[in-house]
Each structure stands twice: as structure tokens, then as C-alpha cells.
Amino acid sequence: MMAAWFIYLTKCSICLCVLYGFCKCLCAGSTLFGFHRRVMLWGLAVCLCLPLGQWTTERETGVQRPLQVWSEMLAEAWPETPAVVEGQVETVEVRLMGKEGVWTWNLFPWIYGAGGGTVFLFYGLCYFRLWRLLRRGERVHEDGWTGVLTDEPVEPFSVGRLVVMNREDCRAFPLIRLHEQMHVRLHHAWDEVLMQVLTVLFWFHPLVWLLRKDLREQHEFQADEGVLQQGIDAKTYQLLLVRKSVGAKRLAMASGFRYCSLKKRVTMMLKKRTNGWRRMGLLLALPLAGGTAWLLARPEMNVPQLQEMVAEKETAEEAPADTVRPERRYAEVENGPEVFDVKINYRSNVMLTDDVHLKRKKYKTVPLAEVEQAATRMLVEKFGKMADSGKDAHPTIRIQASTWTPEESVEELERALREAIRKAVAELSLSRPADEVQKFLRVNWAYQKPKNIPSRRTK
């Protein structure tokens, strides 16, 4: 779960970068404030949902490679947690214990949690201060909104359906009250809640904070536009902005009258209305989203030499173990006493097991250089059991490589397994009739589709 979560955060971060650039190119400097706001909100929804899709491509490219390598590293750093089956604990390595740099990987969750917790506590403190302020204020119920009047020198702001103002300001500045009512009518509080959640989850991403800042600016521009549409003189309203440009800092989660810079707000009021045809630029979002999905896609295979020949439940062709390497083809092979499972990850660590009859297989992890020796010992025992069973069956070597396993490592693994088979048969021939064990020189080779393979170890 930890690896999946960090991979999701990585993909969302890439999407947020694309969204920020798209919003800047499409909406920067425009007076289509409502359109800009909707683009940002829908874009955020797409950024959160797009990484959840299982996108695949036939081949990887250099642009996709860094993300794939990073995903492999995370999957190896935090594999699945151990599971208990029939009183036995599967010995899955939960951390890269004993490996160089393990402390760095183990620090990742703590650093991420500390950052998110700090932001969450900051918002919690702001809400507590807001609750205390609302509790002391006088409620005035109006149509569609509620005023909270206080004698404290607080800057006017709105949160939810509440408009909080100093009692004197409420009487002296009706335009400020109207401005805050616009925030309530346009439901800006929900946008702010969404951005607070995102800044807790993506506190490390600078563009999330910039998106939050831009969205709050659009709120202020929308509220100003709503005030002027009520027939208010623009110069009168701008003079009011200047008069209220100095005051106490408001609460962090509210929409305040003086949040956006005075220069930007006045500039937007005086700016010529943007042509509505700019909205047509939204059509560019479709190919942009498609390109981002392609960037996040995972290649079906990585090794160029492995040609995909998928068949329905076919078995691999038999080939003598001492001949040229068998043709690689993907095949579905059911578990059985004759199957010997071999997996190799992108770091060329090999996992071996003959306990394929168990629901939770117990793997032995060895370096690639020691595969021949370890596989020989395991195959001697396995071939002996097959001979004692009296069944006329050939062993099956089932190989699965990681998505980013080097081709030369796969070739070396095949060579080591062929040598291990010959040595195992030679050793058994010393204690058993030759014709009884010679059949094990003919094996079935099966290859499964590459996938992320974390490191495992046994005690």
C-alpha cells in the first residue's frame, strides 16, 4: 500500500504540473473569471482521477522510462505486507533491510507524514480561532446568508454561508458587505475546502500552493465583478479598496475583502472584457489529457528481444535443456508438482521456489551469480520427489522477469538454469538408474508476462 500511494502521488504531481501550465496558457490575464475557476476545478478532478486508470502501451519510450524506474524502486522498497496462511508467515521483505540506503527509504513516510500533519494542524488551529470568533459574534440572519457582527477589529471575510464583519464596518461600508455576499452566492468556501485537502496531501508540491493562490484570486475577481454588475460605480468601489487596503490579517481559510493585491483587482476592473472565443481553447484539454495518460502508461513489456506471442491457455513447447535457448513465448501454466518457479527483478536478484502447490509460495532469493548452485540443490530434491512419485512427467521451468530486467540478465539466468538441470541429473544418476532420471533433461520452458517484482527473502 505504501508503494502504491507514493506512485499515485508521483503521477498526480505530474498531472498538476500539466494543469498549471495549461491554466496559465489558456486563462492568464483573461476576464473570464468563472470560466477560469471551472477549468481549475475540473482540472483538479482529472488530476486526481487520471492516475487511477490502468493505462498500458505496447512499448516504452525514453520519456516514460524515468517514471517506470521510479515505480520499480518504490515497489521494491515497500512490497506487500506479510500474510499468514495455515499458520505460516510468508517471508516478504517489507523494507530494504540490510541494503545500502535503507534508512533513506524508511524516512520517506515519516517526512511525508510530518509535512502533511503540520499543514493539517495549521488549518486546525485556524478553524479553532474561527470557531471562537463566531461563538462571540452576534448572528444576523438574512436571505441566503448569515451575518456575524463582532466588536473585534477583524477584517471582513466570509466562510460558508457566514459573513463576518466588524459592527462599525457593516454600517459604514455596505459595499464590503455586498462583496462578501458574492462569495457566499458563488460558493467559494467549497473551493477553499478542496484546496485545503490538496495542500495537506501535496504539501511538498509548490504548484499546489500556486494553484490555490490563483484560485483565490479568481474568487476575488468574481466577487468584484458581481458587485459592479449590481450597478455600483467602479471608481467609488476602487476608492473603497484603497481605503481598506491596510488592516489586520484575516483567517487563513476564509474569503476576505482584501485578500488579492489591490493592483491586480483594480487592473482587472479596468481591463477590456476578454473575447468569449477563448473558451474554445478548452478543446486542447482533450489531447493534453491523452498525452498525460500516455506518459503515465506502463509498457506491457520492456525487453525488446521478448516477442509477445499470446495464445489462449497454451503451454510452452518442449525443448532439450542442452540445446539453444528455447523460443520465448508467454504461456499460462497451472501450478503443479512438476513446476519450478523462477522470478528475476530489475536488479537481477532471482527468486526460486518449488512450493507452487501452496497458496502462498515461499521464495528463496539469491544473486544471479549464485543461481546455478542454489537451483542445483533445489532441483536435486525436486527431481527425486518426481521420480519417487512414479509419474511420467517432465519438469516445467516457469520464468517471469520484471518489466525493467536487463536482457543480458535473462540470458544469464537461462544459462544458469540449464547448467543446474544437467548437474542435478548427473548427481541423481549416482544413486538412481540412469534411465529413471535422464527424462529430466527434457524440460518445458514457460515465460510469463513481465511485471513489477519486489525483492523477497527467506529466513
C-alpha positions, 0 to 999 in steps of 0.5 A: 500500500505504501508503494502504491500511494507514493506512485499515485502521488508521483503521477498526480504531481505530474498531472498538476504540473500539466494543469498549471501550465495549461491554466496559465496558457489558456486563462492568464490575464483573461476576464473570464473569471468563472470560466477560469475557476471551472477549468481549475476545478475540473482540472483538479478532478482529472488530476486526481482521477487520471492516475487511477486508470490502468493505462498500458502501451505496447512499448516504452519510450525514453520519456516514460522510462524515468517514471517506470524506474521510479515505480520499480524502486518504490515497489521494491522498497515497500512490497506487500505486507506479510500474510499468514496462511495455515499458520505460516508467515510468508517471508516478504521483505517489507523494507530494504533491510540490510541494503545500502540506503535503507534508512533513506527509504524508511524516512520517506513516510515519516517526512511525508507524514510530518509535512502533511500533519503540520499543514493539517494542524495549521488549518486546525488551529485556524478553524479553532480561532474561527470557531471562537470568533463566531461563538462571540459574534452576534448572528444576523440572519438574512436571505441566503446568508448569515451575518456575524457582527463582532466588536473585534477589529477583524477584517471582513471575510466570509466562510460558508454561508457566514459573513463576518464583519466588524459592527462599525464596518457593516454600517459604514461600508455596505459595499464590503458587505455586498462583496462578501455576499458574492462569495457566499452566492458563488460558493467559494468556501467549497473551493477553499475546502478542496484546496485545503485537502490538496495542500495537506496531501501535496504539501511538498508540491509548490504548484499546489500552493500556486494553484490555490493562490490563483484560485483565490484570486479568481474568487476575488475577481468574481466577487468584484465583478458581481458587485459592479454588475449590481450597478455600483460605480467602479471608481467609488468601489476602487476608492473603497479598496484603497481605503481598506487596503491596510488592516489586520490579517484575516483567517487563513481559510476564509474569503476576505475583502482584501485578500488579492493585491489591490493592483491586480483587482483594480487592473482587472476592473479596468481591463477590456472584457476578454473575447468569449472565443477563448473558451474554445481553447478548452478543446486542447484539454482533450489531447493534453489529457491523452498525452498525460495518460500516455506518459503515465502508461506502463509498457506491457513489456520492456525487453525488446528481444521478448516477442509477445506471442499470446495464445489462449491457455497454451503451454510452452513447447518442449525443448532439450535443456542442452540445446539453444535457448528455447523460443520465448513465448508467454504461456499460462501454466497451472501450478503443479508438482512438476513446476519450478518457479523462477522470478528475476527483478530489475536488479537481477536478484532471482527468486526460486521456489518449488512450493507452487502447490501452496497458496502462498509460495515461499521464495528463496532469493539469491544473486544471479551469480549464485543461481546455478548452485542454489537451483542445483540443490533445489532441483536435486530434491525436486527431481527425486520427489518426481521420480519417487512419485512414479509419474511420467512427467517432465519438469516445467521451468516457469520464468517471469522477469520484471518489466525493467530486467536487463536482457543480458540478465535473462540470458544469464539466468537461462544459462544458469538454469540449464547448467543446474538441470544437467548437474542435478541429473548427473548427481541423481544418476549416482544413486538412481538408474540412469534411465529413471532420471535422464527424462529430466533433461527434457524440460518445458520452458514457460515465460510469463508476462513481465511485471513489477517484482519486489525483492523477497527473502527467506529466513 
